[in-house]
Amino acid sequence: MNLGTRMRNLFRIKANRALDRLDDPRESLDDSYDRQLDLLAQLRRGLAEVATARKRLELQGEEIGARYERLGDQAQEAMDQGREDLARIALERRSGLEQEIVQLRGQFETLSQQEERLVENERRMSARVAAFRTQKETLKATYTASAAQVKANESVAGISGDLNGVGRAVDQAKDKVRQMQARAAATDDLIARGVVQDQTATPDEDLDHQLAKGRSSADIERQLQAMREQRRRGAVGGGSGWLSIGRAPSGDEQPTG
C-alpha cells in the first residue's frame, strides 16, 4: 500500500468518525442535557438574586420599623413631660416613616411572591432535568447496546466495510498460498523427472542414486538365485543363521585345489 492510499484511507476514517459523531444521538442527548443544566443554573442564580433583594428589603423594613417604634415612644415621653411641641415633631417624623414602610412593604411582598414562583419553577425544572437525565442515560445505553449488536451482526454476516477489506486480504492470501503450493509441487515433479536439476545437490549425486538402484537390484537377484539353488538341493530351511547373511550363494564358490 503506497503513501497516497494510506493518506486517503486515514482521511476517510477520520471523516467517517466525524460524521458518526454528528449523527450519534448520544451526542445530541448530552448537548440537550447540558443546555437544560445551563437554564437551571440561570434560574437558580435569578432565584438567589431575588431572595437577596427580598432579604435586603426585610432588613431595611426592620430597621425602619424599629425607628418607627422609637419615635412613638419619644412622642409619648414628650407628652408625659408636657412637651407637646416635641411630641408633634416625633409624630410627624413617625408619619413620614409610615408612608415609607407602606411602600417598602409593597416591594417586599412583590419580591416574596416572585421568590415563591421561582422556587416552584426551580423545583419543577429540577425534577424535569432529573427525569431527562434518566431518560437520556437509558436511551444512550440502548443505543450503545444496539450499535454493538449491529457490529456483531455485521461481523457474523461479513457485511462490514472493514471486514470486507479483511476478507479480501484473506482471500488474496489464500490464492497466493495455493499458487505457491502448486509451484512447489510442479518444481518437485520437474526435479524428480530430471528436467530441472537441484542446484543444492552435491556433484554427481544423480549418478550415485542410479548406481545405488543398480546395487539394490543386483542384491535382490542374488538372493533370488540363492533361494533357487537351495530349493533345487532340498536345503530349504537350513543355513547357518546370521552368519550367512550377505554372503554369496554356495554354488558361486570356486573349489579349492
Phi and psi restraints in degrees (value plus and minus 20) as a CYANA .aco file:
   2 ASN   PHI    -100.1   -60.1
   2 ASN   PSI     155.6   195.6
   3 LEU   PHI     -86.1   -46.1
   3 LEU   PSI     -59.1   -19.1
   4 GLY   PHI     -81.6   -41.6
   4 GLY   PSI     -61.9   -21.9
   5 THR   PHI     -85.4   -45.4
   5 THR   PSI     -60.3   -20.3
   6 ARG   PHI     -83.4   -43.4
   6 ARG   PSI     -62.1   -22.1
   7 MET   PHI     -84.0   -44.0
   7 MET   PSI     -61.5   -21.5
   8 ARG   PHI     -83.9   -43.9
   8 ARG   PSI     -61.9   -21.9
   9 ASN   PHI     -85.0   -45.0
   9 ASN   PSI     -60.5   -20.5
  10 LEU   PHI     -84.2   -44.2
  10 LEU   PSI     -63.0   -23.0
  11 PHE   PHI     -83.7   -43.7
  11 PHE   PSI     -60.5   -20.5
  12 ARG   PHI     -84.6   -44.6
  12 ARG   PSI     -60.1   -20.1
  13 ILE   PHI     -85.4   -45.4
  13 ILE   PSI     -64.5   -24.5
  14 LYS   PHI     -85.5   -45.5
  14 LYS   PSI     -59.8   -19.8
  15 ALA   PHI     -84.4   -44.4
  15 ALA   PSI     -60.9   -20.9
  16 ASN   PHI     -84.9   -44.9
  16 ASN   PSI     -58.2   -18.2
  17 ARG   PHI     -86.0   -46.0
  17 ARG   PSI     -60.2   -20.2
  18 ALA   PHI     -84.2   -44.2
  18 ALA   PSI     -61.7   -21.7
  19 LEU   PHI     -86.2   -46.2
  19 LEU   PSI     -57.1   -17.1
  20 ASP   PHI     -82.8   -42.8
  20 ASP   PSI     -59.1   -19.1
  21 ARG   PHI     -86.1   -46.1
  21 ARG   PSI     -57.3   -17.3
  22 LEU   PHI     -87.9   -47.9
  22 LEU   PSI     -58.0   -18.0
  23 ASP   PHI    -107.2   -67.2
  23 ASP   PSI     -26.4    13.6
  24 ASP   PHI     -93.7   -53.7
  24 ASP   PSI      95.8   135.8
  25 PRO   PHI     -84.9   -44.9
  25 PRO   PSI     -40.8    -0.8
  26 ARG   PHI     -85.4   -45.4
  26 ARG   PSI     -55.9   -15.9
  27 GLU   PHI     -85.2   -45.2
  27 GLU   PSI     -62.0   -22.0
  28 SER   PHI     -84.8   -44.8
  28 SER   PSI     -59.7   -19.7
  29 LEU   PHI     -84.9   -44.9
  29 LEU   PSI     -62.3   -22.3
  30 ASP   PHI     -84.6   -44.6
  30 ASP   PSI     -59.1   -19.1
  31 ASP   PHI     -84.1   -44.1
  31 ASP   PSI     -63.4   -23.4
  32 SER   PHI     -82.8   -42.8
  32 SER   PSI     -60.4   -20.4
  33 TYR   PHI     -84.9   -44.9
  33 TYR   PSI     -60.8   -20.8
  34 ASP   PHI     -83.7   -43.7
  34 ASP   PSI     -59.6   -19.6
  35 ARG   PHI     -84.9   -44.9
  35 ARG   PSI     -59.6   -19.6
  36 GLN   PHI     -85.4   -45.4
  36 GLN   PSI     -58.1   -18.1
  37 LEU   PHI     -83.7   -43.7
  37 LEU   PSI     -58.5   -18.5
  38 ASP   PHI     -83.5   -43.5
  38 ASP   PSI     -63.9   -23.9
  39 LEU   PHI     -83.5   -43.5
  39 LEU   PSI     -60.2   -20.2
  40 LEU   PHI     -84.7   -44.7
  40 LEU   PSI     -58.9   -18.9
  41 ALA   PHI     -85.2   -45.2
  41 ALA   PSI     -60.3   -20.3
  42 GLN   PHI     -83.5   -43.5
  42 GLN   PSI     -61.0   -21.0
  43 LEU   PHI     -82.1   -42.1
  43 LEU   PSI     -62.2   -22.2
  44 ARG   PHI     -88.3   -48.3
  44 ARG   PSI     -55.8   -15.8
  45 ARG   PHI     -84.5   -44.5
  45 ARG   PSI     -62.3   -22.3
  46 GLY   PHI     -82.4   -42.4
  46 GLY   PSI     -61.2   -21.2
  47 LEU   PHI     -81.8   -41.8
  47 LEU   PSI     -61.1   -21.1
  48 ALA   PHI     -84.6   -44.6
  48 ALA   PSI     -59.5   -19.5
  49 GLU   PHI     -86.0   -46.0
  49 GLU   PSI     -63.1   -23.1
  50 VAL   PHI     -84.1   -44.1
  50 VAL   PSI     -63.4   -23.4
  51 ALA   PHI     -83.4   -43.4
  51 ALA   PSI     -56.7   -16.7
  52 THR   PHI     -86.3   -46.3
  52 THR   PSI     -64.2   -24.2
  53 ALA   PHI     -84.4   -44.4
  53 ALA   PSI     -59.8   -19.8
  54 ARG   PHI     -84.4   -44.4
  54 ARG   PSI     -60.6   -20.6
  55 LYS   PHI     -86.9   -46.9
  55 LYS   PSI     -57.2   -17.2
  56 ARG   PHI     -83.9   -43.9
  56 ARG   PSI     -62.0   -22.0
  57 LEU   PHI     -85.0   -45.0
  57 LEU   PSI     -56.5   -16.5
  58 GLU   PHI     -83.3   -43.3
  58 GLU   PSI     -65.4   -25.4
  59 LEU   PHI     -84.8   -44.8
  59 LEU   PSI     -59.9   -19.9
  60 GLN   PHI     -84.4   -44.4
  60 GLN   PSI     -60.0   -20.0
  61 GLY   PHI     -85.0   -45.0
  61 GLY   PSI     -60.1   -20.1
  62 GLU   PHI     -84.7   -44.7
  62 GLU   PSI     -58.0   -18.0
  63 GLU   PHI     -86.3   -46.3
  63 GLU   PSI     -64.1   -24.1
  64 ILE   PHI     -87.0   -47.0
  64 ILE   PSI     -58.2   -18.2
  65 GLY   PHI     -82.6   -42.6
  65 GLY   PSI     -59.3   -19.3
  66 ALA   PHI     -85.1   -45.1
  66 ALA   PSI     -59.5   -19.5
  67 ARG   PHI     -87.2   -47.2
  67 ARG   PSI     -58.2   -18.2
  68 TYR   PHI     -80.6   -40.6
  68 TYR   PSI     -63.7   -23.7
  69 GLU   PHI     -86.2   -46.2
  69 GLU   PSI     -59.6   -19.6
  70 ARG   PHI     -86.1   -46.1
  70 ARG   PSI     -58.2   -18.2
  71 LEU   PHI     -85.1   -45.1
  71 LEU   PSI     -55.3   -15.3
  72 GLY   PHI     -84.6   -44.6
  72 GLY   PSI     -61.6   -21.6
  73 ASP   PHI     -85.5   -45.5
  73 ASP   PSI     -58.4   -18.4
  74 GLN   PHI     -86.6   -46.6
  74 GLN   PSI     -58.0   -18.0
  75 ALA   PHI     -84.6   -44.6
  75 ALA   PSI     -60.0   -20.0
  76 GLN   PHI     -86.9   -46.9
  76 GLN   PSI     -60.7   -20.7
  77 GLU   PHI     -86.3   -46.3
  77 GLU   PSI     -57.5   -17.5
  78 ALA   PHI     -84.9   -44.9
  78 ALA   PSI     -59.1   -19.1
  79 MET   PHI     -85.6   -45.6
  79 MET   PSI     -56.9   -16.9
  80 ASP   PHI     -86.3   -46.3
  80 ASP   PSI     -50.5   -10.5
  81 GLN   PHI    -109.1   -69.1
  81 GLN   PSI     -19.0    21.0
  82 GLY   PHI      57.1    97.1
  82 GLY   PSI      -1.5    38.5
  83 ARG   PHI    -122.2   -82.2
  83 ARG   PSI      57.0    97.0
  84 GLU   PHI     -84.8   -44.8
  84 GLU   PSI     -48.9    -8.9
  85 ASP   PHI     -85.1   -45.1
  85 ASP   PSI     -62.1   -22.1
  86 LEU   PHI     -88.9   -48.9
  86 LEU   PSI     -55.7   -15.7
  87 ALA   PHI     -84.6   -44.6
  87 ALA   PSI     -57.5   -17.5
  88 ARG   PHI     -84.2   -44.2
  88 ARG   PSI     -63.8   -23.8
  89 ILE   PHI     -81.0   -41.0
  89 ILE   PSI     -63.0   -23.0
  90 ALA   PHI     -84.2   -44.2
  90 ALA   PSI     -60.8   -20.8
  91 LEU   PHI     -89.4   -49.4
  91 LEU   PSI     -55.8   -15.8
  92 GLU   PHI     -84.1   -44.1
  92 GLU   PSI     -64.6   -24.6
  93 ARG   PHI     -83.8   -43.8
  93 ARG   PSI     -58.5   -18.5
  94 ARG   PHI     -83.8   -43.8
  94 ARG   PSI     -57.1   -17.1
  95 SER   PHI     -85.5   -45.5
  95 SER   PSI     -60.8   -20.8
  96 GLY   PHI     -82.8   -42.8
  96 GLY   PSI     -58.8   -18.8
  97 LEU   PHI     -86.2   -46.2
  97 LEU   PSI     -52.2   -12.2
  98 GLU   PHI     -83.4   -43.4
  98 GLU   PSI     -62.1   -22.1
  99 GLN   PHI     -84.5   -44.5
  99 GLN   PSI     -59.5   -19.5
 100 GLU   PHI     -84.7   -44.7
 100 GLU   PSI     -58.8   -18.8
 101 ILE   PHI     -86.5   -46.5
 101 ILE   PSI     -58.8   -18.8
 102 VAL   PHI     -80.5   -40.5
 102 VAL   PSI     -65.4   -25.4
 103 GLN   PHI     -85.2   -45.2
 103 GLN   PSI     -61.7   -21.7
 104 LEU   PHI     -85.2   -45.2
 104 LEU   PSI     -58.1   -18.1
 105 ARG   PHI     -85.5   -45.5
 105 ARG   PSI     -58.6   -18.6
 106 GLY   PHI     -81.9   -41.9
 106 GLY   PSI     -64.5   -24.5
 107 GLN   PHI     -83.6   -43.6
 107 GLN   PSI     -60.7   -20.7
 108 PHE   PHI     -83.2   -43.2
 108 PHE   PSI     -63.8   -23.8
 109 GLU   PHI     -85.7   -45.7
 109 GLU   PSI     -56.9   -16.9
 110 THR   PHI     -84.1   -44.1
 110 THR   PSI     -65.9   -25.9
 111 LEU   PHI     -85.6   -45.6
 111 LEU   PSI     -55.5   -15.5
 112 SER   PHI     -84.5   -44.5
 112 SER   PSI     -62.5   -22.5
 113 GLN   PHI     -85.2   -45.2
 113 GLN   PSI     -61.8   -21.8
 114 GLN   PHI     -83.3   -43.3
 114 GLN   PSI     -59.4   -19.4
 115 GLU   PHI     -84.3   -44.3
 115 GLU   PSI     -60.2   -20.2
 116 GLU   PHI     -82.5   -42.5
 116 GLU   PSI     -61.4   -21.4
 117 ARG   PHI     -85.7   -45.7
 117 ARG   PSI     -60.9   -20.9
 118 LEU   PHI     -85.8   -45.8
 118 LEU   PSI     -57.8   -17.8
 119 VAL   PHI     -81.9   -41.9
 119 VAL   PSI     -63.5   -23.5
 120 GLU   PHI     -86.1   -46.1
 120 GLU   PSI     -62.5   -22.5
 121 ASN   PHI     -83.5   -43.5
 121 ASN   PSI     -60.2   -20.2
 122 GLU   PHI     -84.2   -44.2
 122 GLU   PSI     -59.5   -19.5
 123 ARG   PHI     -84.1   -44.1
 123 ARG   PSI     -65.2   -25.2
 124 ARG   PHI     -86.4   -46.4
 124 ARG   PSI     -63.7   -23.7
 125 MET   PHI     -87.0   -47.0
 125 MET   PSI     -57.3   -17.3
 126 SER   PHI     -80.9   -40.9
 126 SER   PSI     -61.3   -21.3
 127 ALA   PHI     -84.7   -44.7
 127 ALA   PSI     -61.5   -21.5
 128 ARG   PHI     -86.1   -46.1
 128 ARG   PSI     -61.3   -21.3
 129 VAL   PHI     -84.0   -44.0
 129 VAL   PSI     -61.5   -21.5
 130 ALA   PHI     -83.7   -43.7
 130 ALA   PSI     -61.8   -21.8
 131 ALA   PHI     -85.4   -45.4
 131 ALA   PSI     -60.9   -20.9
 132 PHE   PHI     -84.6   -44.6
 132 PHE   PSI     -57.8   -17.8
 133 ARG   PHI     -81.4   -41.4
 133 ARG   PSI     -64.0   -24.0
 134 THR   PHI     -82.0   -42.0
 134 THR   PSI     -65.5   -25.5
 135 GLN   PHI     -83.7   -43.7
 135 GLN   PSI     -60.0   -20.0
 136 LYS   PHI     -81.6   -41.6
 136 LYS   PSI     -67.9   -27.9
 137 GLU   PHI     -84.5   -44.5
 137 GLU   PSI     -56.3   -16.3
 138 THR   PHI     -84.8   -44.8
 138 THR   PSI     -65.3   -25.3
 139 LEU   PHI     -84.9   -44.9
 139 LEU   PSI     -60.7   -20.7
 140 LYS   PHI     -83.6   -43.6
 140 LYS   PSI     -63.2   -23.2
 141 ALA   PHI     -84.0   -44.0
 141 ALA   PSI     -61.0   -21.0
 142 THR   PHI     -84.4   -44.4
 142 THR   PSI     -63.1   -23.1
 143 TYR   PHI     -84.1   -44.1
 143 TYR   PSI     -63.4   -23.4
 144 THR   PHI     -81.3   -41.3
 144 THR   PSI     -63.6   -23.6
 145 ALA   PHI     -84.6   -44.6
 145 ALA   PSI     -61.3   -21.3
 146 SER   PHI     -85.3   -45.3
 146 SER   PSI     -62.2   -22.2
 147 ALA   PHI     -82.5   -42.5
 147 ALA   PSI     -60.6   -20.6
 148 ALA   PHI     -84.5   -44.5
 148 ALA   PSI     -58.5   -18.5
 149 GLN   PHI     -85.8   -45.8
 149 GLN   PSI     -59.7   -19.7
 150 VAL   PHI     -82.1   -42.1
 150 VAL   PSI     -65.8   -25.8
 151 LYS   PHI     -81.9   -41.9
 151 LYS   PSI     -59.8   -19.8
 152 ALA   PHI     -84.7   -44.7
 152 ALA   PSI     -63.2   -23.2
 153 ASN   PHI     -84.7   -44.7
 153 ASN   PSI     -61.0   -21.0
 154 GLU   PHI     -84.5   -44.5
 154 GLU   PSI     -55.7   -15.7
 155 SER   PHI     -84.6   -44.6
 155 SER   PSI     -62.8   -22.8
 156 VAL   PHI     -86.7   -46.7
 156 VAL   PSI     -62.7   -22.7
 157 ALA   PHI    -100.1   -60.1
 157 ALA   PSI     -36.3     3.7
 158 GLY   PHI      51.3    91.3
 158 GLY   PSI      10.8    50.8
 159 ILE   PHI    -125.3   -85.3
 159 ILE   PSI     -18.0    22.0
 160 SER   PHI     -93.5   -53.5
 160 SER   PSI     123.6   163.6
 161 GLY   PHI     -81.0   -41.0
 161 GLY   PSI     -64.0   -24.0
 162 ASP   PHI     -84.9   -44.9
 162 ASP   PSI     -61.2   -21.2
 163 LEU   PHI     -87.9   -47.9
 163 LEU   PSI     -52.6   -12.6
 164 ASN   PHI     -81.6   -41.6
 164 ASN   PSI     -62.3   -22.3
 165 GLY   PHI     -82.8   -42.8
 165 GLY   PSI     -61.3   -21.3
 166 VAL   PHI     -83.9   -43.9
 166 VAL   PSI     -61.4   -21.4
 167 GLY   PHI     -82.6   -42.6
 167 GLY   PSI     -60.5   -20.5
 168 ARG   PHI     -84.5   -44.5
 168 ARG   PSI     -60.5   -20.5
 169 ALA   PHI     -82.8   -42.8
 169 ALA   PSI     -60.4   -20.4
 170 VAL   PHI     -85.2   -45.2
 170 VAL   PSI     -63.2   -23.2
 171 ASP   PHI     -81.9   -41.9
 171 ASP   PSI     -62.0   -22.0
 172 GLN   PHI     -83.0   -43.0
 172 GLN   PSI     -60.7   -20.7
 173 ALA   PHI     -83.1   -43.1
 173 ALA   PSI     -61.2   -21.2
 174 LYS   PHI     -83.2   -43.2
 174 LYS   PSI     -60.8   -20.8
 175 ASP   PHI     -81.9   -41.9
 175 ASP   PSI     -63.3   -23.3
 176 LYS   PHI     -84.9   -44.9
 176 LYS   PSI     -58.2   -18.2
 177 VAL   PHI     -83.5   -43.5
 177 VAL   PSI     -64.5   -24.5
 178 ARG   PHI     -84.1   -44.1
 178 ARG   PSI     -60.0   -20.0
 179 GLN   PHI     -83.6   -43.6
 179 GLN   PSI     -61.8   -21.8
 180 MET   PHI     -87.5   -47.5
 180 MET   PSI     -58.3   -18.3
 181 GLN   PHI     -83.5   -43.5
 181 GLN   PSI     -62.7   -22.7
 182 ALA   PHI     -83.5   -43.5
 182 ALA   PSI     -60.1   -20.1
 183 ARG   PHI     -85.2   -45.2
 183 ARG   PSI     -61.7   -21.7
 184 ALA   PHI     -83.3   -43.3
 184 ALA   PSI     -62.0   -22.0
 185 ALA   PHI     -84.9   -44.9
 185 ALA   PSI     -58.8   -18.8
 186 ALA   PHI     -86.1   -46.1
 186 ALA   PSI     -64.3   -24.3
 187 THR   PHI     -86.9   -46.9
 187 THR   PSI     -55.1   -15.1
 188 ASP   PHI     -81.3   -41.3
 188 ASP   PSI     -61.8   -21.8
 189 ASP   PHI     -86.1   -46.1
 189 ASP   PSI     -61.3   -21.3
 190 LEU   PHI     -84.7   -44.7
 190 LEU   PSI     -60.7   -20.7
 191 ILE   PHI     -85.7   -45.7
 191 ILE   PSI     -60.6   -20.6
 192 ALA   PHI     -84.5   -44.5
 192 ALA   PSI     -54.8   -14.8
 193 ARG   PHI    -105.1   -65.1
 193 ARG   PSI     -24.4    15.6
 194 GLY   PHI      61.7   101.7
 194 GLY   PSI     -13.8    26.2
 195 VAL   PHI     -89.0   -49.0
 195 VAL   PSI     -59.2   -19.2
 196 VAL   PHI    -140.6  -100.6
 196 VAL   PSI     110.7   150.7
 197 GLN   PHI    -106.5   -66.5
 197 GLN   PSI     124.3   164.3
 198 ASP   PHI     -98.2   -58.2
 198 ASP   PSI      90.0   130.0
 199 GLN   PHI     -90.3   -50.3
 199 GLN   PSI     -35.9     4.1
 200 THR   PHI    -108.1   -68.1
 200 THR   PSI     -28.9    11.1
 201 ALA   PHI     -94.1   -54.1
 201 ALA   PSI     136.1   176.1
 202 THR   PHI     -92.9   -52.9
 202 THR   PSI     135.9   175.9
 203 PRO   PHI     -78.6   -38.6
 203 PRO   PSI     120.1   160.1
 204 ASP   PHI      43.0    83.0
 204 ASP   PSI       0.1    40.1
 205 GLU   PHI     -86.5   -46.5
 205 GLU   PSI     -49.3    -9.3
 206 ASP   PHI     -86.7   -46.7
 206 ASP   PSI     -56.6   -16.6
 207 LEU   PHI     -86.8   -46.8
 207 LEU   PSI     -61.2   -21.2
 208 ASP   PHI     -79.7   -39.7
 208 ASP   PSI     -59.3   -19.3
 209 HIS   PHI     -85.2   -45.2
 209 HIS   PSI     -63.1   -23.1
 210 GLN   PHI     -87.0   -47.0
 210 GLN   PSI     -61.7   -21.7
 211 LEU   PHI     -84.4   -44.4
 211 LEU   PSI     -57.7   -17.7
 212 ALA   PHI     -83.9   -43.9
 212 ALA   PSI     -58.7   -18.7
 213 LYS   PHI     -83.6   -43.6
 213 LYS   PSI     -59.0   -19.0
 214 GLY   PHI     -85.6   -45.6
 214 GLY   PSI     -62.7   -22.7
 215 ARG   PHI     -82.1   -42.1
 215 ARG   PSI     -59.4   -19.4
 216 SER   PHI     -84.4   -44.4
 216 SER   PSI     -61.0   -21.0
 217 SER   PHI     -86.0   -46.0
 217 SER   PSI     -62.3   -22.3
 218 ALA   PHI     -83.3   -43.3
 218 ALA   PSI     -58.6   -18.6
 219 ASP   PHI     -85.7   -45.7
 219 ASP   PSI     -59.8   -19.8
 220 ILE   PHI     -84.0   -44.0
 220 ILE   PSI     -62.6   -22.6
 221 GLU   PHI     -82.9   -42.9
 221 GLU   PSI     -58.3   -18.3
 222 ARG   PHI     -81.6   -41.6
 222 ARG   PSI     -63.8   -23.8
 223 GLN   PHI     -86.2   -46.2
 223 GLN   PSI     -58.0   -18.0
 224 LEU   PHI     -84.2   -44.2
 224 LEU   PSI     -61.1   -21.1
 225 GLN   PHI     -83.1   -43.1
 225 GLN   PSI     -58.4   -18.4
 226 ALA   PHI     -85.4   -45.4
 226 ALA   PSI     -59.7   -19.7
 227 MET   PHI     -86.3   -46.3
 227 MET   PSI     -54.7   -14.7
 228 ARG   PHI     -86.1   -46.1
 228 ARG   PSI     -62.9   -22.9
 229 GLU   PHI     -83.9   -43.9
 229 GLU   PSI     -61.6   -21.6
 230 GLN   PHI     -85.0   -45.0
 230 GLN   PSI     -60.4   -20.4
 231 ARG   PHI     -87.3   -47.3
 231 ARG   PSI     -56.7   -16.7
 232 ARG   PHI     -86.2   -46.2
 232 ARG   PSI     -55.3   -15.3
 233 ARG   PHI    -108.2   -68.2
 233 ARG   PSI     -24.5    15.5
 234 GLY   PHI      54.2    94.2
 234 GLY   PSI       6.4    46.4
 235 ALA   PHI    -127.2   -87.2
 235 ALA   PSI       6.9    46.9
 236 VAL   PHI     -86.6   -46.6
 236 VAL   PSI     113.8   153.8
 237 GLY   PHI      76.7   116.7
 237 GLY   PSI     -33.4     6.6
 238 GLY   PHI    -107.7   -67.7
 238 GLY   PSI    -183.4  -143.4
 239 GLY   PHI      99.4   139.4
 239 GLY   PSI     151.1   191.1
 240 SER   PHI    -126.6   -86.6
 240 SER   PSI       7.9    47.9
 241 GLY   PHI      50.8    90.8
 241 GLY   PSI    -161.2  -121.2
 242 TRP   PHI     -86.2   -46.2
 242 TRP   PSI     -39.1     0.9
 243 LEU   PHI     -88.2   -48.2
 243 LEU   PSI     -42.8    -2.8
 244 SER   PHI    -108.6   -68.6
 244 SER   PSI     -28.1    11.9
 245 ILE   PHI     -87.7   -47.7
 245 ILE   PSI     106.3   146.3
 246 GLY   PHI      69.5   109.5
 246 GLY   PSI     -25.3    14.7
 247 ARG   PHI    -108.0   -68.0
 247 ARG   PSI     137.6   177.6
 248 ALA   PHI     -92.8   -52.8
 248 ALA   PSI     134.0   174.0
 249 PRO   PHI     -77.2   -37.2
 249 PRO   PSI     132.3   172.3
 250 SER   PHI     -86.0   -46.0
 250 SER   PSI     -48.2    -8.2
 251 GLY   PHI     -89.6   -49.6
 251 GLY   PSI     -37.9     2.1
 252 ASP   PHI    -105.5   -65.5
 252 ASP   PSI     -31.4     8.6
 253 GLU   PHI     -90.8   -50.8
 253 GLU   PSI     122.1   162.1
 254 GLN   PHI    -108.0   -68.0
 254 GLN   PSI     114.2   154.2
 255 PRO   PHI     -85.6   -45.6
 255 PRO   PSI     122.1   162.1
 256 THR   PHI    -105.3   -65.3
 256 THR   PSI     128.4   168.4
